């Protein structure tokens, strides 16, 4: 942190100036965990494609702008009794950039039946559901958070489709794997909010998710090593239950470190498992 200038009275804005609206200042989503989720999911999709093109970079920009557009628009819905020019301007700007890039990538595919259409429709539907949930103050419901997390993980098939021009069935398995992995945080973070939160919902979710991942491996949508990446979520749950008192009372920075560390470990295992010799056909 830099120290204030010596002549602070000469540079300090007046109360009227300091309270002036700064609509030109960009909005940035404070949901740092979603940045990790978006990037990890996208990189796994790119790893499955085993290639990176300039279109892949544009797809990453599309996903990032789409994510940034959600924040100001959702905040405006929460504060719907008064219009906030800054939120509307930047929400609209991010949306325009995301839509323009998405349409360009769609045009590059040169096929009206490209799987990109379904990815876009899925993302739009998820945003609409989230907006309605925010309007009715149900945005923190488990169902809405599950939909949101799986929508962010659509960056996996997005990266794969724009890079290869096709959508292989195993990539849908990767999308489900990513969604199941990151959604586990929905249930573990509840221990932070309530020390007495029952274990049953979290244990039940991880049990069901493990069965689903095993099923994806059984039908050939995931290789054994890729499916094993979900064990990182079980490892994280074990650490939280083992050190539950610490987890409930420690600073949020340490929780973020745990989430980031396990996400990177998950990425490493999944990405390595997607080398050509291991990618299911």
Helices and strands as residue ranges (DSSP letters): H 8-11, H 15-18, H 32-49, H 54-78, H 85-109, H 116-135, H 142-152, H 155-164, H 169-188, H 190-193, H 200-218, H 224-228, H 231-242, H 244-249, H 252-273
